[in-house]
Amino acid sequence: MVHCHELKKGQVLVCVDCGLELTVSKECTECGTEPEACGCAPCQFVCCEKELTIKK
């Protein structure tokens, strides 16, 4: 599972089913390094009923 605090500007999230790609244009400033400390948790990045993954 990808959390918003892990995403860096320029990274791309991709849907493995349909190929949709989303580029991070601004990093999350609401969270620390732990998902539990995130005020916007739970973060869910979903497409085609599956979680998006970070494109390598």
C-alpha positions as CSV (number, residue, x, y, z in Angstrom):
1,M,0.0,0.0,0.0
2,V,1.3,3.4,-1.0
3,H,0.9,6.2,1.6
4,C,0.9,9.9,0.7
5,H,3.9,10.6,2.9
6,E,6.0,8.2,0.8
7,L,5.3,9.9,-2.5
8,K,7.8,12.4,-3.9
9,K,7.3,15.1,-6.5
10,G,7.8,13.6,-10.0
11,Q,6.9,10.0,-9.1
12,V,4.3,8.3,-11.2
13,L,1.5,6.1,-9.9
14,V,0.2,3.5,-12.4
15,C,-2.8,1.2,-12.7
16,V,-1.6,-2.2,-13.7
17,D,-5.0,-3.0,-15.4
18,C,-5.8,0.0,-17.5
19,G,-2.5,1.8,-17.6
20,L,-3.7,5.1,-16.1
21,E,-0.7,7.1,-14.8
22,L,-0.8,9.9,-12.2
23,T,2.2,12.1,-11.6
24,V,2.8,13.6,-8.2
25,S,3.0,17.4,-8.6
26,K,3.1,18.3,-4.9
27,E,4.3,16.3,-1.9
28,C,2.2,15.8,1.2
29,T,3.1,18.3,4.0
30,E,0.4,17.0,6.4
31,C,2.2,13.8,7.4
32,G,5.4,12.8,9.1
33,T,7.3,9.6,8.3
34,E,4.7,7.3,10.0
35,P,1.3,6.6,8.5
36,E,-0.3,6.7,11.9
37,A,0.8,10.3,12.3
38,C,-1.0,11.3,9.1
39,G,-4.0,13.5,9.6
40,C,-5.4,12.6,6.2
41,A,-5.1,8.8,6.7
42,P,-6.1,6.4,5.4
43,C,-4.6,7.2,2.0
44,Q,-6.1,5.2,-0.8
45,F,-5.0,5.4,-4.4
46,V,-7.3,3.1,-6.3
47,C,-8.2,2.4,-10.0
48,C,-10.0,-0.6,-11.5
49,E,-10.7,-1.7,-7.9
50,K,-6.9,-2.2,-7.3
51,E,-4.3,-0.1,-5.6
52,L,-2.1,2.0,-7.8
53,T,1.6,1.2,-7.7
54,I,4.7,3.4,-8.0
55,K,6.0,3.1,-11.6
56,K,9.6,2.0,-11.7
